[in-house]
């Protein structure tokens, strides 16, 4: 069976009011352009009727499929799980709250298939959000742009398009969904583009993200920057710091020994304090110990990177419209007849 042209990935968390409307909207767009497609809903531990709505949608249209988590793992887990299960040549991600426009999908698809981009990020140039979200978001995107070197305006936009090779060769975890362009860049996918997209006002419910996401976002940015640079060569980081620390301690030690020798054999002026009573002695000792510890840390990190890293299992308790899970998938089915 030929793979569909499009996989549309939609994380869902308590969005039952919008799912039927969103599904109808996507169906109209796909029919108008004649695309073969699949839609993968990932119910991220919803406590409302979202899963029931997904089952209803899948029952009437087999192109709409679903996966259900046993609890709320977060958007990164939902995306990673759907990426592993997706079959499309191009993968589109969008939010379930109707703020992302399904009418943007064809243009994003064309940028991947015809213009040669590997990843295209939406840019909500005109946002229909309160100022408490827009101002921090602009600052966050500015800092991310400067640190990452990727010149796009809206890293956190949920509407993105990917070539299949990208989603099958990156891992998204924790809160790293904001930095998928950076993760893709570190994986060697550098043809990254941007497109201005429509941003609608929220029609149902309320935002599931609070102000704390910006604080976590900057910490995640530091993490992904470090991991991207040094994940495969940790000794370059720890070894450099260890060398500097050990060298400083060694120089301090030479200084202390020289002062002692000079006082005994040359100037014959006794030191005012014993060697072990000098602050410089303890500074040298600490620097030497830290240097050795950093070297050991670097060696251990190098050993760890040579081992095959097992990905976290996100516990899927039900599915609909999906018969087989790929062998490389990290998902486990534990409910019903699927084991």
Secondary structure, DSSP 8 states (H G I E B T S, - for coil): ----SEEEEEEESS-TTTHHHHHHHHHHHHHHHT--EEEEEEE-S-SSSHHHHHHHHHHH-TTEEEEEESS---HHHHHHHHHHH---SEEEE--SSS-B-GGGHHHHHHHHHTT--SEEEEE-SS--S-HHHHHHHHHHHHHHHHHH----S-TT-S-EEEEHHHHTS----TTGGGGHHHHHHHTT---EEEEE--B----SS--S--THHHHHHHHHHHHHHHHHHHTT-HHHHHHHHHHHHHHHHHHHHHHHHHHHHIIIIIS----SS-GGGSHHHHHHHHHHHHHHHHHHHHHHHHHHHTS------EEEEEEES-----TT--EEE-STT--
